Amino acid sequence: MDMNGVPGAQGEDAGEAPEPHAAVSLRISSPVLMLAGPSPASNELAQRLRGLDVKVLQASSGSLALEAAREDHAALFVIDARTSRRIAGLEDAAAALREEAAESAALFWFDAGASREEILTLCTPGDDHMSGTIDIEESLTRLHLLTGRLPERRDGERLVVGDLELDTSTRTVTRAGQDIDLSDTEFRLLRLLMRHARTVLPKAEILQQVWEYEFAGQANIVELYISYLRKKIEAEHPKMIHTVRGAGYVLRPAAASSESADSADSAG
């Protein structure tokens, strides 16, 4: 017995502290398609998801949502069904998304007073829902559990632009077969540029997508990290990241880069 008269463990295990539980990391299928009008909750959830390296697709209409789902093969949805936020034709839009993705799951947000009929009309047995005040941490947890109901994407997201390759599942980057070591911020920045290869991205958009909020008056943070990336991916290789004066930055395959594009680049 212990000092309080309670029978204690005997033998070599006596007095040993219990083993701590291993920390559980959120695993959320990427991309997540959000079908919702602008709201603090949807904006905050989008930022948190990007912070978890989850690609976020945002659509404010059924047609835009279906187009995004087709292009990025989205299978996990967040659908805002609250009266003040829901889009027109929401029921048809949700049905079209399910038809596009044979195996999918959705997290629905409802008003506190939503009826059972309204919830069951939109939700299927493989979906989940929340009512009333939207808690972002709870939303993330539910998306993690919904991900477990979806077929595993073993290959993750693999991006290839010319001889540059990026794999999100292994968080590796190579160029011409050579490994490139990047910081977390550099990885997110390169992933954004590669997802939108050949498209000029304004500094403001890069700030929002990579840092998830605006660096008011400090847009030079983008220039700084662009220079870091250039030193790493262009060392002993042809140029890929180009500055378009007054517009932003664009990543192109080296073989497709013309002399005129190079001449338009700024000095750094």
N, C-alpha and C positions, 0 to 999 in steps of 0.2 A: 504494500500500500504506500501511497505517497503521503506527504505531511498532512494532507487534508482528509486522510482516511479513504481515499479513492484508490481502488486497485490500479496498479500501474503496469506498464509493459515489463516483461521479464527478459533476461538474457541480453544478447549483444545489441538488440534494438532499443533497449531501455534508454531513455534520455535523448534519443535521436530526434532532431527536428524534422517535421514533415517536409517532403520535397516540394519546392515551390512549383506552381503551375506555370507552364510555358506561356508566354505572351501570345495572344492570337492576333494575327495581322488580317486586316480587311482584304478580301480578294473580290474585286468587282469586275465583271465582264466589260471589256472595252470594245467598241464605243457604247456610251449610254446616250440614247436619244431622248431629249426632253421636249415634250409637246405641251407648251404652256405659253401664256402671255407673260410679259415682264412682271416680276414680283420680287421682293426681298428674299423670299424663300428660294425661288428658282435660281436667282443670282448667287446666293450663298452656297447652295448645293453644287452648282456648276464649278465654283471656285474650289470647293473642297475636293471634288472629284478630280479636277486637274492636278491638285496637289498630290493626289494618289496615283498620278500618271495614267489616269483614265481619260480617254478622248471623249469630249462632250459635243454632241450635235444638238443645236437648239433650233426649234421650228415653231413658228407662230400660226401655222395653218396646216390643214391636213395634207394638202398637195406638197408643201415644202417638206413635211415630215416623211412622206412616202418617197420623195426624191432622195432625201438624205439617207433613209434606210436602205434603199436600193444601192446607192453608191458605196456606202461603207459597211453593208451587210450587218446592220444593227439588229440585235436580238433582245436587248434589255431596254425597257422604256420607263420613263417617268412621265405620267400624264396628269395634268392639273385639271381636275373636274370640279373645282370650286366655282360657284356661280359667278363670282366677279372676275375669274381668271380663265374660265373654260372657253375654248374656241368654238366657233359655229360648226355644227355638224360633227361634234366630237365622237358620237357613237359610230358613225360611218368611218371616221378617220381611224379609230382604234381597230375596227374590224379589218380595214385595208392593211394596216400594219401587221396584224396577225396573219393575214393571207400572204403577205410578202415574206415574212419570216415564219416558216412552218413550226419551228420550235422557238418560242419566245416567252418572255415574262414581263409583266408590267407592275409598277408601283403607282397606284392611283392616290391622289390627294382629294379628299372630299370636305365639304363644310361640316361643321359639328352636327347640324340638324339633318344631314342626308338620310333619306329613308332606306330601308333594307332593299326595297324594290330598285331604287336608283343605283345602289351599290352592286346588286346582283345583275343588273342589266349591263353594266360595263365590265365587271370583273369576271374572269374565268377561274376555275379551280386552281390554275397554276399561277395566278396573280396574287398580289397583296394590296392592302389599302390602309390609309391613315385618315382619320377624321379630326376636324377641329384645328387647333394650333399646330402648325407643322414644325416638328422638331428635327433639325438637320442630322444630329447624331443618330437618332432613331431611323431616319431615312437611310443613312449609310449602312446601318446594321441590316435593315430589311433588304437593301440591294445586295449586300453580301450573301444573305440567305437565298435570295432569288437566283443569284449566280450559280449556286449549288444545284439548282434545278435544271440548268441549261447544259447542253453538251459541252464538254471541255474543249476549249480552243488550244490545242497543244502547240500550235505554231506561233501563237501570239501575233504581234504585228511586225511584219518584216518589210522594211522600206528599202528600195533600191533606186539610186539615181546615178547613172553611169557606173563607175567603179566603186562608188561609195555605198556601203550597206549598213543598216541599223536594225537591230533586233530588240524589240521591247521586252520579250520574255526572258532573254538572257542579259539584257542591258549591255550589249556589245556593239561596237562600231568598228568597221574595217574599211580601209581603202586600198584597192589593188591587193587584197589579201593580207594587208598589214594591220595589226591591232592598233586602235587609237584609244587612249585613256582619257575620258572626259569627266568633269565634275557633274553633279546632278543638274546644275543650272545650264551648263554647256550642253548636256544631253537633251534637256527639254527644248532648248533653243534650236539645236540641230534637227530634232524630231519635227518641230514646227516647220522649219524651212523645207525639210524633205517631204512632209505631207503636202506642202503647197509648192512643190518644185515648179520652176518656170513662171511662177506668179509673184509679182512684186508685193511685198508685205510692208505696210506703213509702220513706222516706229511705234505709233500708238497701239496698233493691234498686237505687235510683238510684246509690248509691255503688259498688255492685258492678258495675253495667252500664256506667257512664260512666268511673269511675276504675279499674275492674278489681281493686280491692282495698279493704279497709275503712280509712277514716280513723278509727281508734279514738279516741273522745272528741272528734272534730272534725267531727261531722255538720253543723255550721254552714256547711261548705264548700258544701253543697247549697243552703242558704238564700241564700248569697252569689251563686251562679251563677244561681239562679232569679231573683233581683233584677236581675242583668245582662240576662237574657233578656227580662224584663218591660219593662225600659226600651227595649229595641230593637224588640220585636214589637208592643208595645202603645202605643208613642208615637203619639198622634193617632188611635188605633184603640180599639174596644171591648175589654174585658178577655177574655183567653182562658185564662190560667194561674191556677188557683185553689188555695188552700191549704185542705186539709181537716184541721182541728185534730185532733191525735192520730193521724192516719192517714198523711198525705203530701200529694202534689200531683197534680192532674189537669188535663189540657188539654181544653177543650171548644170547639166552634165558638161564636163570639160570639153568633150569633143564637139558640143553644140555651141560653145562660146565663140562668138565672132570677134574680130578685131575691133569692130565698132562698139561692141558691148564693153570690151576692156577699156577703150578710150573714154567711155562715159563714167568709169569708176572714179571715185574720189581717191585722194592719196591715201589711205589707210583703210 
